[in-house]
Amino acid sequence: MDDSEEWQLLEPLCDISESTKQKFSQLDPLDNRNYQQFEHDHRSSRLSEGNRELMHRWQQLAAWCVKHPDDPWVKFHFDKLPVRDCKRHRYSCIQQCWTVDDVQVKLHPESFARGAMRECYRLKKLGSRGKNDDWDHAQNYVAKKYIRNVDKEVLFEDVKLQMDSKLWAEEFNRHHPPKKIDIFQVCILEFLDESEHAFYHLERFIEGEYIKYNSNSGFVSDVCRQTPQAFSHFTFERSGHQLIVVDIQGVGDLYTDPQIHTATGEGYGNGNLGTKGMALFFHSHLCNDICRSMCLTEFDLAASERNILKGGGNVERNWTSMTRSSSNRPASICSSLVEENGNAMEELRRRTVSVNSSGRRSSASSFCDEHSTDTQHSDVRFYSDYFEQVVHDSDKSMAKTRFTSSCSSNLFDLTDSEVKERMHHDSQFGSLSSCSSRMTRHITQEAEREAYWLEKRKFSRPAG
């Protein structure tokens, strides 16, 4: 079967025959209505069958692509490079602990990219499980090494920073933005065959154009994207103004090497500029459609500063348009995770554990991350689950998206007084099985919570 015949299988099923239509058109109006209902049901069934067939074909295509990858690094002759033994250090941002295992890699001796602080090398890592644990099926990675000698504690702190940022990316996705994002899993490789053990950061290699969307000092790229800027703003609001994730860069909406500024200026390396870094971001940030859909608070800027932003290259009218899904599925309203004296990072860990217990796994919360999923079979399952989730999400109504969530997730978003109020309402009005009463109560609580935090934010903005 050639490609043209394959694609014909993706065409929708044929329509109702003309003879069937003519037969129904000769009947009385009542039967005609029956025909219209029959035609509607037929079309719905046809669409459902067409979707299933299309989904099956995409799953087959994804499986074929994984089993027959076109290796972009064939010309670098990794088959002639020596095998090197390493220790891999991985960090769990939920458990806040490290785990170490042994891996085998092949490292290309020439760097292919160089930044101000690090240079990048091509690397292949041998799979650790399954029948594809041979170099023909080895995955492509990027090994990053500091140009100047630094303490190894710096590398370990970088991993903690990126994995904590990944938790914030997952929290951003829970608020249903138009485009979901992710931050690369990162670990540390310790080469054992060198006199002084060399340490590298290790990430998956992703093909595509690498773009820096903003920096840790207020720079905003001329490549106008709403999602990266809205994500940074979201982390500031969701953390109760305790931190902000900036220095967003990567391929598409897969980010790497972020930086976190904290209000205290503590932790996350020398790149943490504290409240100064936060102010620099908002000095160059103009809220976009995603910010407004999440009800993120606009930062107070002087009229002259706002005019400069609107008159520059990153004006609001130049932002790329939102996707069609954004109009069908508005983003959830963002409010602070914690009250004034709470710890936002600890609350985020607790919330992620709760989400995991409800069945929605967090990729940042387990040691079984993408670096340990080395076999091709696991990738096939990932693609299959992903396509099924896409169809499932697209069929959800706006009401379901806005109001249906796990009980544990809702409880973490409520203050103590609101939890007591909910318990009082439950005992007074009976069971929560009534969907209408549950939705009404959720709307009221959401509105009250948002009004409360809008007032609180007025007194906690850093000077800008």
C-alpha positions as CSV (number, residue, x, y, z in Angstrom):
1,M,0.0,0.0,0.0
2,D,1.6,3.3,-1.1
3,D,1.3,6.7,0.7
4,S,-1.7,7.9,-1.3
5,E,-3.7,4.8,-0.4
6,E,-2.7,5.3,3.3
7,W,-4.0,8.8,3.4
8,Q,-7.2,7.8,1.7
9,L,-8.0,5.8,4.8
10,L,-8.1,9.0,6.8
11,E,-11.0,10.4,4.7
12,P,-14.4,10.5,6.4
13,L,-16.9,7.8,5.7
14,C,-19.4,8.3,2.8
15,D,-22.5,10.4,3.4
16,I,-26.1,9.0,3.5
17,S,-27.1,7.8,0.0
18,E,-29.3,10.0,-2.2
19,S,-31.9,7.2,-2.4
20,T,-32.3,7.1,1.4
21,K,-32.7,10.9,1.4
22,Q,-35.4,10.8,-1.3
23,K,-37.2,8.0,0.5
24,F,-37.5,10.1,3.7
25,S,-38.4,13.3,1.8
26,Q,-41.6,11.6,0.5
27,L,-42.9,10.9,4.0
28,D,-45.1,13.1,6.2
29,P,-43.5,15.8,8.4
30,L,-43.4,13.6,11.5
31,D,-41.4,11.0,9.6
32,N,-39.3,13.8,8.1
33,R,-38.4,14.8,11.6
34,N,-37.5,11.2,12.3
35,Y,-35.3,11.3,9.2
36,Q,-33.6,14.5,10.5
37,Q,-32.9,12.8,13.8
38,F,-31.6,9.8,12.0
39,E,-29.3,11.9,9.8
40,H,-28.0,13.7,12.9
41,D,-27.3,10.4,14.7
42,H,-25.7,9.1,11.5
43,R,-23.4,12.1,11.2
44,S,-22.4,11.9,14.9
45,S,-21.7,8.2,14.5
46,R,-19.7,8.8,11.3
47,L,-17.7,11.6,13.1
48,S,-17.0,9.3,16.0
49,E,-15.8,6.4,13.8
50,G,-13.8,8.8,11.7
51,N,-12.1,10.2,14.8
52,R,-11.3,6.6,16.0
53,E,-9.9,5.7,12.6
54,L,-7.8,8.9,12.5
55,M,-6.6,8.4,16.0
56,H,-5.6,4.8,15.2
57,R,-3.6,6.0,12.2
58,W,-1.8,8.7,14.2
59,Q,-0.9,6.1,16.8
60,Q,0.5,3.9,14.2
61,L,2.4,6.8,12.6
62,A,3.9,7.8,16.0
63,A,4.9,4.2,16.7
64,W,6.6,3.9,13.3
65,C,8.5,7.2,13.8
66,V,9.8,6.0,17.2
67,K,10.9,2.6,15.8
68,H,12.4,4.1,12.6
69,P,14.0,7.4,13.7
70,D,16.1,9.4,11.3
71,D,19.2,10.1,13.4
72,P,20.4,13.6,12.7
73,W,23.8,12.6,14.2
74,V,24.7,9.8,11.8
75,K,27.5,11.8,10.2
76,F,29.3,12.2,13.5
77,H,30.2,8.4,13.6
78,F,29.3,7.6,17.2
79,D,30.0,4.0,16.4
80,K,33.7,4.7,16.4
81,L,33.7,6.6,19.7
82,P,34.7,4.8,23.0
83,V,32.1,3.8,25.6
84,R,32.5,5.7,28.8
85,D,31.2,4.8,32.3
86,C,29.4,7.5,34.3
87,K,27.4,8.0,37.4
88,R,24.1,9.7,36.9
89,H,22.7,12.0,39.6
90,R,19.0,12.7,39.5
91,Y,17.0,15.0,41.8
92,S,13.4,14.6,43.0
93,C,12.0,18.0,43.6
94,I,9.1,16.5,45.6
95,Q,11.1,14.4,47.9
96,Q,14.0,16.8,47.8
97,C,16.6,14.1,47.6
98,W,19.1,12.6,45.1
99,T,19.5,9.2,43.6
100,V,22.6,7.8,41.8
101,D,22.9,5.0,39.2
102,D,25.4,3.8,36.6
103,V,25.1,4.5,32.9
104,Q,27.2,4.2,29.7
105,V,27.5,7.0,27.2
106,K,29.4,8.0,24.1
107,L,30.5,11.7,24.1
108,H,31.5,13.5,21.0
109,P,34.8,15.4,21.7
110,E,33.8,18.6,19.8
111,S,31.4,21.1,21.2
112,F,28.6,22.3,18.8
113,A,27.4,25.3,20.7
114,R,28.9,27.8,23.2
115,G,27.3,30.3,25.5
116,A,28.6,32.8,27.9
117,M,29.1,30.2,30.7
118,R,28.8,26.7,29.2
119,E,29.4,24.8,26.0
120,C,27.4,21.9,24.6
121,Y,28.4,18.5,23.4
122,R,26.6,15.7,21.6
123,L,26.1,12.6,23.6
124,K,24.4,9.2,23.2
125,K,23.3,7.2,26.3
126,L,22.7,3.5,26.3
127,G,19.3,2.3,27.3
128,S,19.1,0.6,30.7
129,R,16.1,-1.7,30.1
130,G,14.2,-3.6,27.4
131,K,15.4,-5.3,24.3
132,N,16.6,-2.1,22.7
133,D,19.6,-1.6,25.0
134,D,22.1,-1.3,22.2
135,W,23.8,1.6,20.6
136,D,21.6,1.5,17.4
137,H,18.7,2.6,19.6
138,A,20.6,4.9,21.9
139,Q,18.9,8.3,22.5
140,N,20.4,11.7,21.6
141,Y,21.3,14.0,24.5
142,V,23.0,17.3,25.0
143,A,25.8,17.4,27.6
144,K,26.6,20.9,29.0
145,K,29.8,21.7,30.7
146,Y,30.9,24.9,32.4
147,I,33.7,26.7,30.5
148,R,35.4,27.8,33.7
149,N,36.0,25.6,36.6
150,V,33.2,25.9,39.2
151,D,32.4,24.0,42.4
152,K,30.3,20.9,41.7
153,E,27.7,22.3,44.2
154,V,26.9,24.9,41.5
155,L,25.9,22.2,39.1
156,F,23.7,20.5,41.7
157,E,22.0,23.8,42.5
158,D,21.3,24.3,38.8
159,V,19.4,21.0,38.7
160,K,17.4,21.9,41.7
161,L,16.5,25.2,40.1
162,Q,15.3,23.7,36.8
163,M,13.3,20.9,38.5
164,D,11.6,23.4,40.8
165,S,10.8,25.5,37.7
166,K,9.3,22.4,36.1
167,L,6.8,22.1,39.0
168,W,5.7,25.7,38.2
169,A,5.3,24.8,34.6
170,E,3.0,21.9,35.5
171,E,1.0,24.2,37.8
172,F,0.7,26.7,34.9
173,N,-0.7,23.8,32.7
174,R,-3.3,23.0,35.3
175,H,-4.8,26.5,34.7
176,H,-5.6,25.5,31.0
177,P,-3.5,28.0,29.1
178,P,-4.0,28.1,25.3
179,K,-0.7,26.3,24.9
180,K,0.8,24.0,27.5
181,I,4.5,24.2,28.3
182,D,7.2,22.0,29.7
183,I,10.7,22.4,31.1
184,F,13.3,19.8,30.3
185,Q,14.3,17.1,32.8
186,V,17.9,17.6,33.7
187,C,20.4,15.5,35.6
188,I,24.2,15.4,36.2
189,L,26.7,13.0,34.6
190,E,29.9,12.3,36.5
191,F,32.6,10.8,34.3
192,L,34.6,8.3,36.2
193,D,37.4,7.7,33.6
194,E,39.1,11.1,34.1
195,S,41.7,11.9,36.8
196,E,39.5,14.7,38.1
197,H,35.9,13.6,37.7
198,A,34.2,15.8,35.2
199,F,30.6,16.9,35.7
200,Y,28.1,17.7,32.9
201,H,24.5,18.6,32.9
202,L,22.5,16.2,30.7
203,E,19.2,17.0,28.8
204,R,17.4,15.5,25.9
205,F,18.3,16.8,22.5
206,I,15.4,18.5,20.7
207,E,15.6,19.5,17.1
208,G,14.4,23.0,16.3
209,E,15.2,26.7,16.5
210,Y,16.5,27.7,19.9
211,I,15.0,31.0,21.1
212,K,15.5,33.1,24.2
213,Y,12.2,34.7,25.0
214,N,13.2,36.7,28.1
215,S,16.2,37.0,30.4
216,N,16.8,37.4,34.2
217,S,17.4,41.1,33.8
218,G,14.4,42.4,31.9
219,F,15.2,41.5,28.3
220,V,12.2,40.5,26.1
221,S,12.8,38.9,22.7
222,D,11.5,40.5,19.5
223,V,10.0,37.1,18.7
224,C,6.5,38.0,20.0
225,R,5.1,35.1,22.1
226,Q,2.4,35.4,24.7
227,T,2.9,32.1,26.5
228,P,6.5,32.6,27.8
229,Q,5.8,36.1,29.2
230,A,2.5,35.0,30.7
231,F,4.2,32.0,32.4
232,S,6.7,34.3,34.1
233,H,3.9,36.6,35.3
234,F,1.8,33.6,36.4
235,T,4.6,32.3,38.7
236,F,4.8,35.7,40.4
237,E,1.1,35.8,41.1
238,R,0.7,32.1,42.0
239,S,3.6,32.1,44.4
240,G,2.0,35.1,46.3
241,H,4.8,37.3,45.0
242,Q,7.5,35.2,46.6
243,L,9.3,34.2,43.4
244,I,9.2,34.5,39.6
245,V,10.6,32.2,36.9
246,V,12.3,34.1,34.1
247,D,15.1,33.6,31.6
248,I,12.7,31.6,29.5
249,Q,14.4,29.9,26.5
250,G,14.1,26.8,24.4
251,V,12.5,25.2,21.4
252,G,8.9,26.1,21.0
253,D,7.2,25.7,24.4
254,L,9.9,23.3,25.7
255,Y,12.0,25.4,27.9
256,T,15.4,25.0,29.5
257,D,17.9,26.9,31.7
258,P,15.4,29.1,33.5
259,Q,16.3,31.3,36.4
260,I,14.3,32.0,39.6
261,H,14.2,35.3,41.4
262,T,13.0,35.2,45.0
263,A,11.7,38.0,47.2
264,T,14.4,37.2,49.8
265,G,17.2,37.0,47.2
266,E,18.2,33.6,48.7
267,G,18.9,30.3,46.9
268,Y,19.0,29.4,43.2
269,G,22.5,30.6,42.5
270,N,24.1,33.9,41.6
271,G,21.5,34.6,39.0
272,N,18.9,35.2,41.7
273,L,18.6,39.0,41.6
274,G,15.8,39.2,44.2
275,T,13.2,41.9,44.0
276,K,15.4,43.8,41.6
277,G,15.1,41.0,39.1
278,M,11.3,40.9,39.6
279,A,11.1,44.7,39.0
280,L,13.3,44.4,35.8
281,F,10.9,41.8,34.4
282,F,7.8,43.9,35.0
283,H,9.5,47.1,33.7
284,S,9.5,45.4,30.3
285,H,6.3,43.3,30.5
286,L,3.1,44.3,28.9
287,C,0.2,42.0,29.9
288,N,-1.3,40.0,27.0
289,D,-4.5,38.0,26.4
290,I,-3.3,35.1,28.5
291,C,-2.5,37.3,31.4
292,R,-5.9,38.9,31.2
293,S,-7.7,35.5,30.9
294,M,-6.1,34.4,34.1
295,C,-6.9,37.7,35.8
296,L,-3.2,38.4,36.5
297,T,-2.7,41.8,38.1
298,E,-1.1,44.4,35.8
299,F,2.1,45.9,37.3
300,D,2.0,49.6,38.2
301,L,4.0,51.5,35.6
302,A,4.3,55.2,35.0
303,A,2.4,56.5,31.9
304,S,5.7,57.2,30.2
305,E,7.0,53.7,30.8
306,R,3.8,52.2,29.5
307,N,4.0,54.4,26.4
308,I,7.5,53.2,25.7
309,L,6.4,49.6,25.9
310,K,3.5,50.1,23.6
311,G,5.6,52.1,21.1
312,G,8.4,49.5,21.0
313,G,8.8,46.3,19.1
314,N,6.8,44.2,21.5
315,V,3.5,46.1,21.3
316,E,0.3,44.3,22.2
317,R,-1.0,44.4,18.6
318,N,2.0,42.4,17.4
319,W,1.5,39.5,19.7
320,T,0.8,36.3,17.9
321,S,-2.8,35.4,17.9
322,M,-4.2,32.9,20.4
323,T,-5.1,29.4,19.3
324,R,-8.6,28.4,18.4
325,S,-8.7,26.3,21.6
326,S,-8.1,29.3,23.8
327,S,-11.5,30.8,22.8
328,N,-13.2,27.4,23.6
329,R,-11.4,26.7,26.8
330,P,-10.6,29.9,28.7
331,A,-7.8,29.8,31.2
332,S,-8.6,29.3,34.8
333,I,-8.4,32.3,37.1
334,C,-5.1,32.5,39.0
335,S,-4.9,33.2,42.7
336,S,-2.1,32.9,45.2
337,L,-1.3,29.4,46.5
338,V,-0.5,30.7,50.0
339,E,-1.5,33.3,52.5
340,E,0.9,36.0,53.5
341,N,3.2,33.9,55.7
342,G,3.1,30.7,53.8
343,N,5.8,29.0,51.8
344,A,4.8,28.9,48.1
345,M,7.3,26.2,47.1
346,E,6.3,23.9,49.9
347,E,2.7,24.4,49.1
348,L,3.3,23.6,45.4
349,R,5.0,20.4,46.4
350,R,2.1,19.4,48.6
351,R,-0.4,20.3,45.8
352,T,1.5,18.2,43.3
353,V,1.5,15.2,45.6
354,S,-2.3,15.6,45.9
355,V,-2.7,15.8,42.1
356,N,-0.6,12.7,41.7
357,S,-2.7,10.8,44.3
358,S,-5.8,11.7,42.2
359,G,-4.3,9.9,39.2
360,R,-2.8,12.8,37.3
361,R,1.0,12.0,37.4
362,S,3.5,14.8,37.6
363,S,6.6,14.1,35.5
364,A,8.7,16.2,37.9
365,S,7.7,14.2,41.0
366,S,9.2,10.8,40.3
367,F,12.6,9.4,39.7
368,C,11.2,7.5,36.7
369,D,11.7,10.5,34.5
370,E,12.5,10.7,30.8
371,H,16.2,9.9,31.4
372,S,15.3,6.5,32.9
373,T,12.7,5.8,30.2
374,D,15.2,4.7,27.6
375,T,13.3,2.0,25.7
376,Q,11.4,2.7,22.6
377,H,8.3,0.9,23.8
378,S,7.7,3.4,26.6
379,D,7.9,6.2,24.0
380,V,5.1,4.5,22.0
381,R,2.9,4.4,25.0
382,F,3.6,8.0,25.7
383,Y,2.5,9.1,22.2
384,S,-0.6,6.9,22.4
385,D,-1.7,8.3,25.7
386,Y,-1.0,11.8,24.5
387,F,-3.1,11.6,21.4
388,E,-6.0,10.1,23.3
389,Q,-5.7,12.9,25.8
390,V,-5.8,15.5,23.1
391,V,-9.1,14.1,21.7
392,H,-10.5,13.7,25.2
393,D,-9.7,17.3,26.1
394,S,-11.1,18.7,22.9
395,D,-14.5,17.1,23.6
396,K,-14.8,18.7,27.0
397,S,-17.2,21.5,27.3
398,M,-16.3,24.9,28.7
399,A,-18.4,24.3,31.8
400,K,-16.6,21.1,32.6
401,T,-13.2,22.7,32.0
402,R,-14.1,25.6,34.3
403,F,-15.9,23.9,37.1
404,T,-14.8,20.2,37.3
405,S,-11.6,19.5,39.3
406,S,-10.4,17.1,41.9
407,C,-11.5,17.6,45.5
408,S,-8.0,17.8,46.7
409,S,-7.0,20.5,44.2
410,N,-10.0,22.6,45.3
411,L,-9.2,22.3,48.9
412,F,-5.6,23.5,48.4
413,D,-7.0,26.6,46.7
414,L,-9.2,27.5,49.7
415,T,-8.4,29.4,52.8
416,D,-9.1,28.0,56.2
417,S,-12.3,30.1,56.6
418,E,-13.5,29.0,53.2
419,V,-13.0,25.3,54.1
420,K,-15.0,25.8,57.3
421,E,-17.7,27.6,55.3
422,R,-17.8,24.7,52.9
423,M,-18.2,22.2,55.7
424,H,-20.9,24.3,57.2
425,H,-22.8,24.5,53.9
426,D,-22.4,20.7,53.4
427,S,-23.9,19.9,56.8
428,Q,-26.7,22.5,56.4
429,F,-27.8,21.7,52.9
430,G,-27.0,18.0,52.7
431,S,-25.2,15.9,50.1
432,L,-23.0,17.4,47.4
433,S,-24.3,15.1,44.8
434,S,-26.3,17.9,43.3
435,C,-24.3,19.2,40.4
436,S,-26.0,22.6,40.3
437,S,-25.5,23.4,44.0
438,R,-21.8,22.3,43.8
439,M,-21.2,24.6,40.8
440,T,-23.0,27.5,42.4
441,R,-21.0,27.2,45.5
442,H,-17.8,26.9,43.6
443,I,-18.6,30.1,41.6
444,T,-19.3,32.0,44.8
445,Q,-16.1,30.8,46.5
446,E,-14.0,31.5,43.4
447,A,-15.4,35.1,43.2
448,E,-14.8,35.7,46.9
449,R,-11.3,34.3,46.8
450,E,-10.4,36.4,43.7
451,A,-11.8,39.6,45.3
452,Y,-9.8,38.9,48.5
453,W,-6.5,38.4,46.7
454,L,-7.1,41.4,44.4
455,E,-7.1,43.5,47.6
456,K,-4.2,41.7,49.1
457,R,-2.0,42.2,46.1
458,K,-2.4,46.0,46.3
459,F,-0.3,45.9,49.5
460,S,2.4,43.4,48.4
461,R,3.7,44.8,45.1
462,P,7.5,45.4,45.1
463,A,8.5,49.0,44.2
464,G,8.7,49.3,40.4
